[in-house]
Amino acid sequence: MPALVPARLTEIRDLVADLATHRADPPPDPAQLLARCEKALTDVLSDRAGLLSDLGEAAEELATWTGTV
């Protein structure tokens, strides 16, 4: 089951918008922005890993069900 709920996806999209804004006018201390980026990347990669695992399980179940194993 994906970990990224719609609210978290919205937060990550907002972060992308913030990054575009800060490209022209970087914050004096980028630590908070970098921490948000790190957390977003961690969440996205974790969600990806979960989806790949789920996809593999679904493929195995489908192969078993259709008799192609």
N, CA, C, O and CB atoms as a CASP TS submission, in Angstrom:
PFRMAT TS
TARGET T0000
AUTHOR 0000-0000-0000
METHOD Language model
MODEL 1
PARENT N/A
ATOM      1  N   MET     1       0.850  -1.180   0.000  1.00  0.00           N
ATOM      2  CA  MET     1       0.000   0.000   0.000  1.00  0.00           C
ATOM      3  C   MET     1       0.895   1.242   0.000  1.00  0.00           C
ATOM      4  O   MET     1       1.797   1.347   0.831  1.00  0.00           O
ATOM      5  CB  MET     1      -0.967  -0.001   1.230  1.00  0.00           C
ATOM      6  N   PRO     2       0.663   2.168  -0.905  1.00  0.00           N
ATOM      7  CA  PRO     2       1.480   3.383  -0.961  1.00  0.00           C
ATOM      8  C   PRO     2       1.400   4.188   0.327  1.00  0.00           C
ATOM      9  O   PRO     2       0.339   4.311   0.940  1.00  0.00           O
ATOM     10  CB  PRO     2       1.050   4.250  -2.130  1.00  0.00           C
ATOM     11  N   ALA     3       2.529   4.724   0.717  1.00  0.00           N
ATOM     12  CA  ALA     3       2.596   5.529   1.935  1.00  0.00           C
ATOM     13  C   ALA     3       2.225   6.982   1.679  1.00  0.00           C
ATOM     14  O   ALA     3       1.827   7.694   2.600  1.00  0.00           O
ATOM     15  CB  ALA     3       3.985   5.453   2.534  1.00  0.00           C
ATOM     16  N   LEU     4       2.354   7.419   0.447  1.00  0.00           N
ATOM     17  CA  LEU     4       2.110   8.820   0.137  1.00  0.00           C
ATOM     18  C   LEU     4       0.613   9.074  -0.046  1.00  0.00           C
ATOM     19  O   LEU     4       0.040   8.795  -1.098  1.00  0.00           O
ATOM     20  CB  LEU     4       2.884   9.233  -1.128  1.00  0.00           C
ATOM     21  N   VAL     5       0.014   9.599   0.983  1.00  0.00           N
ATOM     22  CA  VAL     5      -1.396   9.952   0.924  1.00  0.00           C
ATOM     23  C   VAL     5      -1.534  11.263   0.152  1.00  0.00           C
ATOM     24  O   VAL     5      -0.552  11.992   0.010  1.00  0.00           O
ATOM     25  CB  VAL     5      -2.008  10.073   2.358  1.00  0.00           C
ATOM     26  N   PRO     6      -2.715  11.575  -0.343  1.00  0.00           N
ATOM     27  CA  PRO     6      -2.886  12.802  -1.135  1.00  0.00           C
ATOM     28  C   PRO     6      -2.368  14.072  -0.451  1.00  0.00           C
ATOM     29  O   PRO     6      -1.809  14.945  -1.115  1.00  0.00           O
ATOM     30  CB  PRO     6      -4.338  12.983  -1.456  1.00  0.00           C
ATOM     31  N   ALA     7      -2.548  14.179   0.857  1.00  0.00           N
ATOM     32  CA  ALA     7      -2.064  15.381   1.561  1.00  0.00           C
ATOM     33  C   ALA     7      -0.539  15.478   1.482  1.00  0.00           C
ATOM     34  O   ALA     7       0.007  16.569   1.313  1.00  0.00           O
ATOM     35  CB  ALA     7      -2.519  15.364   3.044  1.00  0.00           C
ATOM     36  N   ARG     8       0.143  14.343   1.604  1.00  0.00           N
ATOM     37  CA  ARG     8       1.618  14.360   1.530  1.00  0.00           C
ATOM     38  C   ARG     8       2.062  14.686   0.111  1.00  0.00           C
ATOM     39  O   ARG     8       3.042  15.406  -0.076  1.00  0.00           O
ATOM     40  CB  ARG     8       2.216  12.993   1.980  1.00  0.00           C
ATOM     41  N   LEU     9       1.368  14.175  -0.880  1.00  0.00           N
ATOM     42  CA  LEU     9       1.706  14.513  -2.264  1.00  0.00           C
ATOM     43  C   LEU     9       1.556  16.013  -2.506  1.00  0.00           C
ATOM     44  O   LEU     9       2.371  16.615  -3.205  1.00  0.00           O
ATOM     45  CB  LEU     9       0.817  13.725  -3.245  1.00  0.00           C
ATOM     46  N   THR    10       0.528  16.609  -1.937  1.00  0.00           N
ATOM     47  CA  THR    10       0.333  18.058  -2.060  1.00  0.00           C
ATOM     48  C   THR    10       1.495  18.807  -1.412  1.00  0.00           C
ATOM     49  O   THR    10       1.989  19.790  -1.966  1.00  0.00           O
ATOM     50  CB  THR    10      -1.007  18.486  -1.414  1.00  0.00           C
ATOM     51  N   GLU    11       1.933  18.344  -0.237  1.00  0.00           N
ATOM     52  CA  GLU    11       3.072  18.974   0.435  1.00  0.00           C
ATOM     53  C   GLU    11       4.327  18.898  -0.436  1.00  0.00           C
ATOM     54  O   GLU    11       5.084  19.865  -0.529  1.00  0.00           O
ATOM     55  CB  GLU    11       3.331  18.303   1.798  1.00  0.00           C
ATOM     56  N   ILE    12       4.541  17.756  -1.068  1.00  0.00           N
ATOM     57  CA  ILE    12       5.729  17.600  -1.919  1.00  0.00           C
ATOM     58  C   ILE    12       5.617  18.491  -3.154  1.00  0.00           C
ATOM     59  O   ILE    12       6.608  19.087  -3.576  1.00  0.00           O
ATOM     60  CB  ILE    12       5.911  16.120  -2.342  1.00  0.00           C
ATOM     61  N   ARG    13       4.435  18.587  -3.729  1.00  0.00           N
ATOM     62  CA  ARG    13       4.251  19.502  -4.872  1.00  0.00           C
ATOM     63  C   ARG    13       4.480  20.950  -4.452  1.00  0.00           C
ATOM     64  O   ARG    13       5.051  21.732  -5.213  1.00  0.00           O
ATOM     65  CB  ARG    13       2.834  19.346  -5.471  1.00  0.00           C
ATOM     66  N   ASP    14       4.042  21.312  -3.253  1.00  0.00           N
ATOM     67  CA  ASP    14       4.292  22.660  -2.731  1.00  0.00           C
ATOM     68  C   ASP    14       5.792  22.894  -2.538  1.00  0.00           C
ATOM     69  O   ASP    14       6.292  23.991  -2.786  1.00  0.00           O
ATOM     70  CB  ASP    14       3.542  22.871  -1.395  1.00  0.00           C
ATOM     71  N   LEU    15       6.493  21.871  -2.099  1.00  0.00           N
ATOM     72  CA  LEU    15       7.941  21.969  -1.945  1.00  0.00           C
ATOM     73  C   LEU    15       8.599  22.243  -3.290  1.00  0.00           C
ATOM     74  O   LEU    15       9.494  23.083  -3.381  1.00  0.00           O
ATOM     75  CB  LEU    15       8.508  20.683  -1.324  1.00  0.00           C
ATOM     76  N   VAL    16       8.170  21.549  -4.327  1.00  0.00           N
ATOM     77  CA  VAL    16       8.713  21.778  -5.668  1.00  0.00           C
ATOM     78  C   VAL    16       8.474  23.228  -6.087  1.00  0.00           C
ATOM     79  O   VAL    16       9.356  23.860  -6.667  1.00  0.00           O
ATOM     80  CB  VAL    16       8.073  20.804  -6.696  1.00  0.00           C
ATOM     81  N   ALA    17       7.300  23.749  -5.798  1.00  0.00           N
ATOM     82  CA  ALA    17       7.007  25.152  -6.114  1.00  0.00           C
ATOM     83  C   ALA    17       7.914  26.082  -5.314  1.00  0.00           C
ATOM     84  O   ALA    17       8.404  27.080  -5.843  1.00  0.00           O
ATOM     85  CB  ALA    17       5.525  25.475  -5.825  1.00  0.00           C
ATOM     86  N   ASP    18       8.139  25.758  -4.038  1.00  0.00           N
ATOM     87  CA  ASP    18       9.051  26.560  -3.216  1.00  0.00           C
ATOM     88  C   ASP    18      10.465  26.548  -3.786  1.00  0.00           C
ATOM     89  O   ASP    18      11.148  27.572  -3.793  1.00  0.00           O
ATOM     90  CB  ASP    18       9.064  26.042  -1.773  1.00  0.00           C
ATOM     91  N   LEU    19      10.894  25.396  -4.257  1.00  0.00           N
ATOM     92  CA  LEU    19      12.240  25.303  -4.836  1.00  0.00           C
ATOM     93  C   LEU    19      12.355  26.192  -6.064  1.00  0.00           C
ATOM     94  O   LEU    19      13.377  26.848  -6.262  1.00  0.00           O
ATOM     95  CB  LEU    19      12.576  23.845  -5.203  1.00  0.00           C
ATOM     96  N   ALA    20      11.330  26.218  -6.878  1.00  0.00           N
ATOM     97  CA  ALA    20      11.347  27.080  -8.065  1.00  0.00           C
ATOM     98  C   ALA    20      11.420  28.545  -7.654  1.00  0.00           C
ATOM     99  O   ALA    20      12.124  29.336  -8.281  1.00  0.00           O
ATOM    100  CB  ALA    20      10.098  26.832  -8.940  1.00  0.00           C
ATOM    101  N   THR    21      10.696  28.903  -6.608  1.00  0.00           N
ATOM    102  CA  THR    21      10.712  30.281  -6.116  1.00  0.00           C
ATOM    103  C   THR    21      12.093  30.643  -5.575  1.00  0.00           C
ATOM    104  O   THR    21      12.618  31.724  -5.844  1.00  0.00           O
ATOM    105  CB  THR    21       9.644  30.477  -5.023  1.00  0.00           C
ATOM    106  N   HIS    22      12.666  29.724  -4.813  1.00  0.00           N
ATOM    107  CA  HIS    22      13.959  30.003  -4.172  1.00  0.00           C
ATOM    108  C   HIS    22      15.136  29.935  -5.137  1.00  0.00           C
ATOM    109  O   HIS    22      16.245  30.348  -4.798  1.00  0.00           O
ATOM    110  CB  HIS    22      14.187  29.030  -3.043  1.00  0.00           C
ATOM    111  N   ARG    23      14.900  29.420  -6.321  1.00  0.00           N
ATOM    112  CA  ARG    23      15.980  29.385  -7.305  1.00  0.00           C
ATOM    113  C   ARG    23      16.448  30.803  -7.601  1.00  0.00           C
ATOM    114  O   ARG    23      17.648  31.053  -7.711  1.00  0.00           O
ATOM    115  CB  ARG    23      15.522  28.681  -8.606  1.00  0.00           C
ATOM    116  N   ALA    24      15.511  31.724  -7.730  1.00  0.00           N
ATOM    117  CA  ALA    24      15.847  33.113  -8.032  1.00  0.00           C
ATOM    118  C   ALA    24      16.242  33.882  -6.775  1.00  0.00           C
ATOM    119  O   ALA    24      17.014  34.838  -6.858  1.00  0.00           O
ATOM    120  CB  ALA    24      14.672  33.802  -8.714  1.00  0.00           C
ATOM    121  N   ASP    25      15.730  33.484  -5.620  1.00  0.00           N
ATOM    122  CA  ASP    25      15.982  34.208  -4.373  1.00  0.00           C
ATOM    123  C   ASP    25      16.192  33.202  -3.246  1.00  0.00           C
ATOM    124  O   ASP    25      15.276  32.949  -2.463  1.00  0.00           O
ATOM    125  CB  ASP    25      14.805  35.177  -4.037  1.00  0.00           C
ATOM    126  N   PRO    26      17.405  32.621  -3.157  1.00  0.00           N
ATOM    127  CA  PRO    26      17.646  31.581  -2.156  1.00  0.00           C
ATOM    128  C   PRO    26      17.499  32.119  -0.732  1.00  0.00           C
ATOM    129  O   PRO    26      17.817  33.279  -0.469  1.00  0.00           O
ATOM    130  CB  PRO    26      19.038  30.985  -2.343  1.00  0.00           C
ATOM    131  N   PRO    27      17.020  31.280   0.182  1.00  0.00           N
ATOM    132  CA  PRO    27      16.903  31.722   1.575  1.00  0.00           C
ATOM    133  C   PRO    27      18.297  31.894   2.182  1.00  0.00           C
ATOM    134  O   PRO    27      19.239  31.227   1.753  1.00  0.00           O
ATOM    135  CB  PRO    27      16.066  30.708   2.410  1.00  0.00           C
ATOM    136  N   PRO    28      18.442  32.781   3.178  1.00  0.00           N
ATOM    137  CA  PRO    28      19.761  32.989   3.789  1.00  0.00           C
ATOM    138  C   PRO    28      20.299  31.723   4.461  1.00  0.00           C
ATOM    139  O   PRO    28      21.501  31.459   4.427  1.00  0.00           O
ATOM    140  CB  PRO    28      19.686  34.117   4.811  1.00  0.00           C
ATOM    141  N   ASP    29      19.408  30.947   5.067  1.00  0.00           N
ATOM    142  CA  ASP    29      19.803  29.688   5.697  1.00  0.00           C
ATOM    143  C   ASP    29      18.959  28.573   5.078  1.00  0.00           C
ATOM    144  O   ASP    29      17.799  28.393   5.449  1.00  0.00           O
ATOM    145  CB  ASP    29      19.620  29.742   7.267  1.00  0.00           C
ATOM    146  N   PRO    30      19.533  27.834   4.146  1.00  0.00           N
ATOM    147  CA  PRO    30      18.749  26.824   3.418  1.00  0.00           C
ATOM    148  C   PRO    30      18.531  25.516   4.182  1.00  0.00           C
ATOM    149  O   PRO    30      17.986  24.567   3.618  1.00  0.00           O
ATOM    150  CB  PRO    30      19.426  26.516   2.120  1.00  0.00           C
ATOM    151  N   ALA    31      18.937  25.441   5.434  1.00  0.00           N
ATOM    152  CA  ALA    31      18.862  24.174   6.174  1.00  0.00           C
ATOM    153  C   ALA    31      17.434  23.634   6.238  1.00  0.00           C
ATOM    154  O   ALA    31      17.226  22.438   6.034  1.00  0.00           O
ATOM    155  CB  ALA    31      19.405  24.360   7.590  1.00  0.00           C
ATOM    156  N   GLN    32      16.451  24.482   6.516  1.00  0.00           N
ATOM    157  CA  GLN    32      15.071  23.997   6.614  1.00  0.00           C
ATOM    158  C   GLN    32      14.577  23.491   5.258  1.00  0.00           C
ATOM    159  O   GLN    32      13.912  22.459   5.177  1.00  0.00           O
ATOM    160  CB  GLN    32      14.141  25.112   7.135  1.00  0.00           C
ATOM    161  N   LEU    33      14.906  24.224   4.203  1.00  0.00           N
ATOM    162  CA  LEU    33      14.496  23.805   2.862  1.00  0.00           C
ATOM    163  C   LEU    33      15.163  22.478   2.487  1.00  0.00           C
ATOM    164  O   LEU    33      14.526  21.602   1.903  1.00  0.00           O
ATOM    165  CB  LEU    33      14.849  24.896   1.823  1.00  0.00           C
ATOM    166  N   LEU    34      16.441  22.338   2.825  1.00  0.00           N
ATOM    167  CA  LEU    34      17.139  21.080   2.543  1.00  0.00           C
ATOM    168  C   LEU    34      16.547  19.927   3.343  1.00  0.00           C
ATOM    169  O   LEU    34      16.451  18.810   2.833  1.00  0.00           O
ATOM    170  CB  LEU    34      18.630  21.217   2.854  1.00  0.00           C
ATOM    171  N   ALA    35      16.153  20.177   4.575  1.00  0.00           N
ATOM    172  CA  ALA    35      15.537  19.129   5.394  1.00  0.00           C
ATOM    173  C   ALA    35      14.203  18.693   4.788  1.00  0.00           C
ATOM    174  O   ALA    35      13.893  17.502   4.768  1.00  0.00           O
ATOM    175  CB  ALA    35      15.330  19.623   6.846  1.00  0.00           C
ATOM    176  N   ARG    36      13.419  19.641   4.296  1.00  0.00           N
ATOM    177  CA  ARG    36      12.150  19.298   3.637  1.00  0.00           C
ATOM    178  C   ARG    36      12.414  18.465   2.387  1.00  0.00           C
ATOM    179  O   ARG    36      11.689  17.510   2.110  1.00  0.00           O
ATOM    180  CB  ARG    36      11.356  20.579   3.270  1.00  0.00           C
ATOM    181  N   CYS    37      13.449  18.825   1.633  1.00  0.00           N
ATOM    182  CA  CYS    37      13.804  18.069   0.424  1.00  0.00           C
ATOM    183  C   CYS    37      14.218  16.647   0.776  1.00  0.00           C
ATOM    184  O   CYS    37      13.799  15.688   0.129  1.00  0.00           O
ATOM    185  CB  CYS    37      14.939  18.773  -0.342  1.00  0.00           C
ATOM    186  N   GLU    38      15.043  16.522   1.806  1.00  0.00           N
ATOM    187  CA  GLU    38      15.507  15.199   2.219  1.00  0.00           C
ATOM    188  C   GLU    38      14.327  14.318   2.633  1.00  0.00           C
ATOM    189  O   GLU    38      14.262  13.152   2.244  1.00  0.00           O
ATOM    190  CB  GLU    38      16.515  15.319   3.379  1.00  0.00           C
ATOM    191  N   LYS    39      13.400  14.863   3.414  1.00  0.00           N
ATOM    192  CA  LYS    39      12.239  14.102   3.863  1.00  0.00           C
ATOM    193  C   LYS    39      11.367  13.714   2.673  1.00  0.00           C
ATOM    194  O   LYS    39      10.874  12.588   2.605  1.00  0.00           O
ATOM    195  CB  LYS    39      11.422  14.912   4.886  1.00  0.00           C
ATOM    196  N   ALA    40      11.173  14.638   1.739  1.00  0.00           N
ATOM    197  CA  ALA    40      10.350  14.345   0.556  1.00  0.00           C
ATOM    198  C   ALA    40      10.977  13.231  -0.275  1.00  0.00           C
ATOM    199  O   ALA    40      10.279  12.319  -0.717  1.00  0.00           O
ATOM    200  CB  ALA    40      10.168  15.612  -0.307  1.00  0.00           C
ATOM    201  N   LEU    41      12.281  13.299  -0.488  1.00  0.00           N
ATOM    202  CA  LEU    41      12.956  12.258  -1.266  1.00  0.00           C
ATOM    203  C   LEU    41      12.869  10.903  -0.566  1.00  0.00           C
ATOM    204  O   LEU    41      12.644   9.877  -1.208  1.00  0.00           O
ATOM    205  CB  LEU    41      14.426  12.634  -1.502  1.00  0.00           C
ATOM    206  N   THR    42      13.048  10.909   0.735  1.00  0.00           N
ATOM    207  CA  THR    42      12.943   9.676   1.505  1.00  0.00           C
ATOM    208  C   THR    42      11.547   9.074   1.368  1.00  0.00           C
ATOM    209  O   THR    42      11.397   7.869   1.167  1.00  0.00           O
ATOM    210  CB  THR    42      13.270   9.934   2.982  1.00  0.00           C
ATOM    211  N   ASP    43      10.530   9.925   1.481  1.00  0.00           N
ATOM    212  CA  ASP    43       9.148   9.446   1.351  1.00  0.00           C
ATOM    213  C   ASP    43       8.870   8.892  -0.047  1.00  0.00           C
ATOM    214  O   ASP    43       8.250   7.838  -0.189  1.00  0.00           O
ATOM    215  CB  ASP    43       8.164  10.579   1.664  1.00  0.00           C
ATOM    216  N   VAL    44       9.326   9.599  -1.068  1.00  0.00           N
ATOM    217  CA  VAL    44       9.081   9.165  -2.446  1.00  0.00           C
ATOM    218  C   VAL    44       9.789   7.839  -2.732  1.00  0.00           C
ATOM    219  O   VAL    44       9.203   6.937  -3.329  1.00  0.00           O
ATOM    220  CB  VAL    44       9.552  10.245  -3.443  1.00  0.00           C
ATOM    221  N   LEU    45      11.043   7.723  -2.306  1.00  0.00           N
ATOM    222  CA  LEU    45      11.779   6.479  -2.547  1.00  0.00           C
ATOM    223  C   LEU    45      11.185   5.313  -1.762  1.00  0.00           C
ATOM    224  O   LEU    45      11.144   4.187  -2.257  1.00  0.00           O
ATOM    225  CB  LEU    45      13.251   6.656  -2.176  1.00  0.00           C
ATOM    226  N   SER    46      10.732   5.575  -0.560  1.00  0.00           N
ATOM    227  CA  SER    46      10.102   4.532   0.240  1.00  0.00           C
ATOM    228  C   SER    46       8.797   4.088  -0.419  1.00  0.00           C
ATOM    229  O   SER    46       8.505   2.895  -0.491  1.00  0.00           O
ATOM    230  CB  SER    46       9.843   5.029   1.682  1.00  0.00           C
ATOM    231  N   ASP    47       8.027   5.043  -0.892  1.00  0.00           N
ATOM    232  CA  ASP    47       6.768   4.718  -1.564  1.00  0.00           C
ATOM    233  C   ASP    47       7.039   3.907  -2.827  1.00  0.00           C
ATOM    234  O   ASP    47       6.326   2.949  -3.125  1.00  0.00           O
ATOM    235  CB  ASP    47       5.984   6.006  -1.909  1.00  0.00           C
ATOM    236  N   ARG    48       8.069   4.297  -3.561  1.00  0.00           N
ATOM    237  CA  ARG    48       8.438   3.571  -4.786  1.00  0.00           C
ATOM    238  C   ARG    48       8.782   2.122  -4.457  1.00  0.00           C
ATOM    239  O   ARG    48       8.335   1.204  -5.143  1.00  0.00           O
ATOM    240  CB  ARG    48       9.634   4.259  -5.494  1.00  0.00           C
ATOM    241  N   ALA    49       9.576   1.918  -3.408  1.00  0.00           N
ATOM    242  CA  ALA    49       9.963   0.566  -3.015  1.00  0.00           C
ATOM    243  C   ALA    49       8.728  -0.256  -2.651  1.00  0.00           C
ATOM    244  O   ALA    49       8.624  -1.425  -3.021  1.00  0.00           O
ATOM    245  CB  ALA    49      10.949   0.606  -1.831  1.00  0.00           C
ATOM    246  N   GLY    50       7.808   0.350  -1.934  1.00  0.00           N
ATOM    247  CA  GLY    50       6.580  -0.346  -1.574  1.00  0.00           C
ATOM    248  C   GLY    50       5.747  -0.710  -2.787  1.00  0.00           C
ATOM    249  O   GLY    50       5.189  -1.804  -2.867  1.00  0.00           O
ATOM    250  N   LEU    51       5.667   0.223  -3.739  1.00  0.00           N
ATOM    251  CA  LEU    51       4.897  -0.049  -4.955  1.00  0.00           C
ATOM    252  C   LEU    51       5.526  -1.170  -5.778  1.00  0.00           C
ATOM    253  O   LEU    51       4.815  -2.016  -6.320  1.00  0.00           O
ATOM    254  CB  LEU    51       4.783   1.218  -5.804  1.00  0.00           C
ATOM    255  N   LEU    52       6.857  -1.181  -5.874  1.00  0.00           N
ATOM    256  CA  LEU    52       7.535  -2.247  -6.613  1.00  0.00           C
ATOM    257  C   LEU    52       7.296  -3.599  -5.963  1.00  0.00           C
ATOM    258  O   LEU    52       7.084  -4.597  -6.652  1.00  0.00           O
ATOM    259  CB  LEU    52       9.036  -1.967  -6.703  1.00  0.00           C
ATOM    260  N   SER    53       7.330  -3.631  -4.647  1.00  0.00           N
ATOM    261  CA  SER    53       7.063  -4.882  -3.934  1.00  0.00           C
ATOM    262  C   SER    53       5.632  -5.342  -4.184  1.00  0.00           C
ATOM    263  O   SER    53       5.390  -6.514  -4.473  1.00  0.00           O
ATOM    264  CB  SER    53       7.310  -4.710  -2.423  1.00  0.00           C
ATOM    265  N   ASP    54       4.688  -4.414  -4.072  1.00  0.00           N
ATOM    266  CA  ASP    54       3.279  -4.747  -4.324  1.00  0.00           C
ATOM    267  C   ASP    54       3.073  -5.228  -5.755  1.00  0.00           C
ATOM    268  O   ASP    54       2.313  -6.165  -5.998  1.00  0.00           O
ATOM    269  CB  ASP    54       2.383  -3.532  -4.049  1.00  0.00           C
ATOM    270  N   LEU    55       3.745  -4.590  -6.690  1.00  0.00           N
ATOM    271  CA  LEU    55       3.621  -4.975  -8.097  1.00  0.00           C
ATOM    272  C   LEU    55       4.138  -6.397  -8.317  1.00  0.00           C
ATOM    273  O   LEU    55       3.528  -7.183  -9.041  1.00  0.00           O
ATOM    274  CB  LEU    55       4.388  -3.985  -8.997  1.00  0.00           C
ATOM    275  N   GLY    56       5.259  -6.714  -7.690  1.00  0.00           N
ATOM    276  CA  GLY    56       5.803  -8.068  -7.809  1.00  0.00           C
ATOM    277  C   GLY    56       4.852  -9.114  -7.256  1.00  0.00           C
ATOM    278  O   GLY    56       4.661 -10.169  -7.860  1.00  0.00           O
ATOM    279  N   GLU    57       4.253  -8.818  -6.099  1.00  0.00           N
ATOM    280  CA  GLU    57       3.298  -9.745  -5.505  1.00  0.00           C
ATOM    281  C   GLU    57       2.064  -9.909  -6.391  1.00  0.00           C
ATOM    282  O   GLU    57       1.559 -11.017  -6.573  1.00  0.00           O
ATOM    283  CB  GLU    57       2.887  -9.263  -4.112  1.00  0.00           C
ATOM    284  N   ALA    58       1.591  -8.798  -6.933  1.00  0.00           N
ATOM    285  CA  ALA    58       0.410  -8.864  -7.809  1.00  0.00           C
ATOM    286  C   ALA    58       0.719  -9.665  -9.073  1.00  0.00           C
ATOM    287  O   ALA    58      -0.128 -10.419  -9.553  1.00  0.00           O
ATOM    288  CB  ALA    58      -0.067  -7.440  -8.186  1.00  0.00           C
ATOM    289  N   ALA    59       1.915  -9.505  -9.608  1.00  0.00           N
ATOM    290  CA  ALA    59       2.301 -10.246 -10.814  1.00  0.00           C
ATOM    291  C   ALA    59       2.356 -11.738 -10.526  1.00  0.00           C
ATOM    292  O   ALA    59       1.920 -12.547 -11.344  1.00  0.00           O
ATOM    293  CB  ALA    59       3.663  -9.757 -11.343  1.00  0.00           C
ATOM    294  N   GLU    60       2.892 -12.105  -9.362  1.00  0.00           N
ATOM    295  CA  GLU    60       2.941 -13.513  -8.986  1.00  0.00           C
ATOM    296  C   GLU    60       1.539 -14.092  -8.823  1.00  0.00           C
ATOM    297  O   GLU    60       1.257 -15.198  -9.283  1.00  0.00           O
ATOM    298  CB  GLU    60       3.734 -13.689  -7.693  1.00  0.00           C
ATOM    299  N   GLU    61       0.667 -13.336  -8.166  1.00  0.00           N
ATOM    300  CA  GLU    61      -0.706 -13.808  -7.974  1.00  0.00           C
ATOM    301  C   GLU    61      -1.424 -13.959  -9.310  1.00  0.00           C
ATOM    302  O   GLU    61      -2.158 -14.926  -9.515  1.00  0.00           O
ATOM    303  CB  GLU    61      -1.483 -12.845  -7.066  1.00  0.00           C
ATOM    304  N   LEU    62      -1.220 -13.025 -10.206  1.00  0.00           N
ATOM    305  CA  LEU    62      -1.856 -13.098 -11.531  1.00  0.00           C
ATOM    306  C   LEU    62      -1.326 -14.292 -12.307  1.00  0.00           C
ATOM    307  O   LEU    62      -2.089 -15.013 -12.950  1.00  0.00           O
ATOM    308  CB  LEU    62      -1.615 -11.797 -12.330  1.00  0.00           C
ATOM    309  N   ALA    63      -0.018 -14.497 -12.242  1.00  0.00           N
ATOM    310  CA  ALA    63       0.569 -15.640 -12.953  1.00  0.00           C
ATOM    311  C   ALA    63       0.024 -16.954 -12.403  1.00  0.00           C
ATOM    312  O   ALA    63      -0.266 -17.880 -13.161  1.00  0.00           O
ATOM    313  CB  ALA    63       2.107 -15.617 -12.842  1.00  0.00           C
ATOM    314  N   THR    64      -0.110 -17.029 -11.093  1.00  0.00           N
ATOM    315  CA  THR    64      -0.669 -18.231 -10.464  1.00  0.00           C
ATOM    316  C   THR    64      -2.128 -18.417 -10.886  1.00  0.00           C
ATOM    317  O   THR    64      -2.551 -19.520 -11.231  1.00  0.00           O
ATOM    318  CB  THR    64      -0.561 -18.141  -8.917  1.00  0.00           C
ATOM    319  N   TRP    65      -2.871 -17.344 -10.854  1.00  0.00           N
ATOM    320  CA  TRP    65      -4.296 -17.397 -11.172  1.00  0.00           C
ATOM    321  C   TRP    65      -4.526 -17.796 -12.631  1.00  0.00           C
ATOM    322  O   TRP    65      -5.451 -18.549 -12.936  1.00  0.00           O
ATOM    323  CB  TRP    65      -4.953 -16.041 -10.888  1.00  0.00           C
ATOM    324  N   THR    66      -3.671 -17.283 -13.534  1.00  0.00           N
ATOM    325  CA  THR    66      -3.846 -17.597 -14.962  1.00  0.00           C
ATOM    326  C   THR    66      -3.147 -18.882 -15.354  1.00  0.00           C
ATOM    327  O   THR    66      -3.310 -19.361 -16.477  1.00  0.00           O
ATOM    328  CB  THR    66      -3.327 -16.460 -15.820  1.00  0.00           C
ATOM    329  N   GLY    67      -2.362 -19.450 -14.430  1.00  0.00           N
ATOM    330  CA  GLY    67      -1.674 -20.706 -14.718  1.00  0.00           C
ATOM    331  C   GLY    67      -0.424 -20.560 -15.572  1.00  0.00           C
ATOM    332  O   GLY    67       0.003 -21.515 -16.220  1.00  0.00           O
ATOM    333  N   THR    68       0.163 -19.368 -15.577  1.00  0.00           N
ATOM    334  CA  THR    68       1.360 -19.147 -16.391  1.00  0.00           C
ATOM    335  C   THR    68       2.644 -19.312 -15.581  1.00  0.00           C
ATOM    336  O   THR    68       3.732 -18.992 -16.061  1.00  0.00           O
ATOM    337  CB  THR    68       1.320 -17.758 -17.009  1.00  0.00           C
ATOM    338  N   VAL    69       2.516 -19.808 -14.362  1.00  0.00           N
ATOM    339  CA  VAL    69       3.705 -20.029 -13.534  1.00  0.00           C
ATOM    340  C   VAL    69       4.289 -21.373 -13.837  1.00  0.00           C
ATOM    341  O   VAL    69       5.298 -21.755 -13.245  1.00  0.00           O
ATOM    342  CB  VAL    69       3.379 -19.920 -12.044  1.00  0.00           C
TER
END
